[in-house]
Amino acid sequence: MENNKVIVIGGGAAGLFAAISAAENGADVLLLEKNDRCGKKLRITGKGRCNVTNDCTTEEFLQNVPSNPRFLYGALNCLSTQDVKDFFEGEGVPLKTERGKRVFPVSDKAEDIVSALVNACRDRGVKIINEKVLSLIIEDEKIKGVKTHSGERYADAVIICTGGRSYSRTGSDGDGYEFARSAGHTVTPLLPSLVPIVCAGKLCPSLQGLSLKNVSLSIIYKNTQKEVYSDFGEMMFTHFGITGPMVLSASAHIPDISSGRYEARINLKPALDEKTLDARVLSDFSKYANKDLINALDDLLPQKLIPVVISLSGIDERKKVNSITREERKALTDVIRSIRLSLVGFRSLEEAIITKGGVSVKEIDPKTMESKKCKGLYLAGEVIDVDAYTGGFNLQIAFSTGKLAGQSAAWQE
Ligand SMILES: Cc1cc2nc3c(=O)[nH]c(=O)nc-3n(C[C@H](O)[C@H](O)[C@H](O)COP(=O)(O)OP(=O)(O)OC[C@H]3O[C@@H](n4cnc5c(N)ncnc54)[C@H](O)[C@@H]3O)c2cc1C
């Protein structure tokens, strides 16, 4: 019997893994990538360091997938987080595990991950051509191949690995959704996730460029005062609102951000409880007893924040520290412990780390990643309606679904 011919559309995380897996299972594999090289998005992951997976159990993993986690059981069974680690170590990329079980290459170079994947493709005989796929060729609900500028290319199976629609300059600009639609698939609404947040008011623009470390951020649903997210770490103010690792993570926990339903609360001194913070302020006040308040907080807060915090606490910034009352001090520490921002929206899909939504999981067989609408058509990666929080989960989803789709496509009758 002749080997299956498999075409993989897209040379990102899912496509490269799908191609490796299909080739390992005996298929003749052609990978078509529209950029002049593969892995353009992969190269910028984890700020160029590539958080390649998360060293956690499958149960923990699925708790980090807010959309359609159960769909991923089969894929994670096919390629676990440990398997991904073994794969890269086996390809000569040593890995290390950091805070939150996040796994990175020891070299801190995403480029090493891309090279390992591309070399693994070449070693297994995958042919990579830099060509944009224009459409699918489908006859009687069965895939026949794809059309490109250079003509028609035929195959027994085609795997759509075209990614989401964010950071479109990396190549993932949504072609895959159109391919899936042409095969009869439903695409659920495409929304930004892991995305900067727009805030009301002038506070953020006045603090533009200020980065905060070791602060805590809580997101509160105003109606019920329920806390939907809380973390400790880094964030940044911008001309429109807030961004940074904690903010991106927080965005995935906010289902409907419209009309100011949520509020962010920033604790600038989360390590100090109310009493300890008050004692700390008192000690600074005795040190700077004869100064104006505006000149007495340098030891406690970043320069840019001082006038903002004083103004929010309602105290005259020119008031002498030795005449500040206990109530005023309480107002000041209350602000330091909880700067409040009303959230009004997300930035665009283009600025999002991840696209939420995509090809409906109801129309894909979770045991094989084959389309239920078109025989021989498979899907993998972000094009599918699954998304996860930060921590290496999204790349693992791409690798796992890619591997499962690749082997299924190679074996299909
Ligand atoms: C700034 C940033 C940082 C990130 N950091 C991390 C991280 O550290 N850890 C993590 O787990 N996740 C991270 N992610 C998310 C992760 O990069 C994606 O989830 C993952 O790349 C999705 O893989 P994919 O293969 O589905 O899509 P992509 O990696 O986007 O690959 C899709 C490929 O398909 C190609 N393509 C599209 N259309 C066509 C066509 N018509 N013909 C031919 N080729 C086509 C594209 O050019 C592209 O190369 C990050 C994302 C961004 C934007």
The ligand as an SDF file (V2000), in Angstrom:
LIG
                    3D

 53 58  0  0  0  0  0  0  0  0999 V2000
    3.3940   37.6660   21.8660 C   0  0  0  0  0  0  0  0  0  0  0  0
    2.9370   36.2470   22.1310 C   0  0  0  0  0  0  0  0  0  0  0  0
    3.5700   35.4940   23.1090 C   0  0  0  0  0  0  0  0  0  0  0  0
    3.1440   34.1790   23.3780 C   0  0  0  0  0  0  0  0  0  0  0  0
    3.8210   33.4590   24.3280 N   0  0  0  0  0  0  0  0  0  0  0  0
    3.4220   32.1890   24.5930 C   0  0  0  0  0  0  0  0  0  0  0  0
    4.1570   31.3790   25.5070 C   0  0  0  0  0  0  0  0  0  0  0  0
    5.2290   31.7650   26.0050 O   0  0  0  0  0  0  0  0  0  0  0  0
    3.6630   30.1320   25.7880 N   0  0  0  0  0  0  0  0  0  0  0  0
    2.5180   29.6510   25.2050 C   0  0  0  0  0  0  0  0  0  0  0  0
    2.1010   28.5200   25.5100 O   0  0  0  0  0  0  0  0  0  0  0  0
    1.8550   30.3710   24.2720 N   0  0  0  0  0  0  0  0  0  0  0  0
    2.2820   31.6160   23.9480 C   0  0  0  0  0  0  0  0  0  0  0  0
    1.6130   32.3320   22.9820 N   0  0  0  0  0  0  0  0  0  0  0  0
    0.4990   31.6820   22.2480 C   0  0  0  0  0  0  0  0  0  0  0  0
    1.0710   30.7400   21.1730 C   0  0  0  0  0  0  0  0  0  0  0  0
    2.0730   31.3960   20.4470 O   0  0  0  0  0  0  0  0  0  0  0  0
   -0.0330   30.2660   20.2220 C   0  0  0  0  0  0  0  0  0  0  0  0
   -1.0790   29.7090   20.9620 O   0  0  0  0  0  0  0  0  0  0  0  0
    0.5230   29.2100   19.2520 C   0  0  0  0  0  0  0  0  0  0  0  0
    1.5630   29.7670   18.4740 O   0  0  0  0  0  0  0  0  0  0  0  0
   -0.5740   28.6740   18.3520 C   0  0  0  0  0  0  0  0  0  0  0  0
    0.0240   27.7620   17.4610 O   0  0  0  0  0  0  0  0  0  0  0  0
   -0.6080   27.4950   16.0160 P   0  0  0  0  0  0  0  0  0  0  0  0
    0.3370   26.5830   15.3300 O   0  0  0  0  0  0  0  0  0  0  0  0
   -2.0130   27.1100   16.1690 O   0  0  0  0  0  0  0  0  0  0  0  0
   -0.5900   28.9110   15.3040 O   0  0  0  0  0  0  0  0  0  0  0  0
    0.6520   29.8210   14.8500 P   0  0  0  0  0  0  0  0  0  0  0  0
    1.8270   29.5500   15.7070 O   0  0  0  0  0  0  0  0  0  0  0  0
    0.1140   31.2040   14.8010 O   0  0  0  0  0  0  0  0  0  0  0  0
    1.0080   29.2930   13.3920 O   0  0  0  0  0  0  0  0  0  0  0  0
    0.1180   29.4280   12.3120 C   0  0  0  0  0  0  0  0  0  0  0  0
    0.9400   29.4280   11.0350 C   0  0  0  0  0  0  0  0  0  0  0  0
    0.0860   29.2560    9.9110 O   0  0  0  0  0  0  0  0  0  0  0  0
    0.5630   30.0770    8.8650 C   0  0  0  0  0  0  0  0  0  0  0  0
   -0.5450   30.3260    7.9320 N   0  0  0  0  0  0  0  0  0  0  0  0
   -1.6980   30.9890    8.1740 C   0  0  0  0  0  0  0  0  0  0  0  0
   -2.4700   31.0120    7.0670 N   0  0  0  0  0  0  0  0  0  0  0  0
   -1.8010   30.3290    6.1030 C   0  0  0  0  0  0  0  0  0  0  0  0
   -2.0720   30.0270    4.7320 C   0  0  0  0  0  0  0  0  0  0  0  0
   -3.1920   30.4430    4.1250 N   0  0  0  0  0  0  0  0  0  0  0  0
   -1.1580   29.3130    4.0230 N   0  0  0  0  0  0  0  0  0  0  0  0
    0.0150   28.8960    4.6080 C   0  0  0  0  0  0  0  0  0  0  0  0
    0.3230   29.1880    5.9000 N   0  0  0  0  0  0  0  0  0  0  0  0
   -0.5760   29.8840    6.6370 C   0  0  0  0  0  0  0  0  0  0  0  0
    1.0410   31.3180    9.5680 C   0  0  0  0  0  0  0  0  0  0  0  0
    1.9210   32.0720    8.7770 O   0  0  0  0  0  0  0  0  0  0  0  0
    1.6750   30.7440   10.8170 C   0  0  0  0  0  0  0  0  0  0  0  0
    3.0500   30.4890   10.6470 O   0  0  0  0  0  0  0  0  0  0  0  0
    2.0380   33.6280   22.6630 C   0  0  0  0  0  0  0  0  0  0  0  0
    1.4180   34.3940   21.6700 C   0  0  0  0  0  0  0  0  0  0  0  0
    1.8640   35.6730   21.3860 C   0  0  0  0  0  0  0  0  0  0  0  0
    1.1800   36.4660   20.3070 C   0  0  0  0  0  0  0  0  0  0  0  0
  1  2  1  0
  2  3  1  0
  2 52  2  0
  3  4  2  0
  4  5  1  0
  4 50  1  0
  5  6  2  0
  6  7  1  0
  6 13  1  0
  7  8  2  0
  7  9  1  0
  9 10  1  0
 10 11  2  0
 10 12  1  0
 12 13  2  0
 13 14  1  0
 14 15  1  0
 14 50  1  0
 15 16  1  0
 16 17  1  0
 16 18  1  0
 18 19  1  0
 18 20  1  0
 20 21  1  0
 20 22  1  0
 22 23  1  0
 23 24  1  0
 24 25  2  0
 24 26  1  0
 24 27  1  0
 27 28  1  0
 28 29  2  0
 28 30  1  0
 28 31  1  0
 31 32  1  0
 32 33  1  0
 33 34  1  0
 33 48  1  0
 34 35  1  0
 35 36  1  0
 35 46  1  0
 36 37  1  0
 36 45  1  0
 37 38  2  0
 38 39  1  0
 39 40  1  0
 39 45  2  0
 40 41  1  0
 40 42  2  0
 42 43  1  0
 43 44  2  0
 44 45  1  0
 46 47  1  0
 46 48  1  0
 48 49  1  0
 50 51  2  0
 51 52  1  0
 52 53  1  0
M  END
$$$$
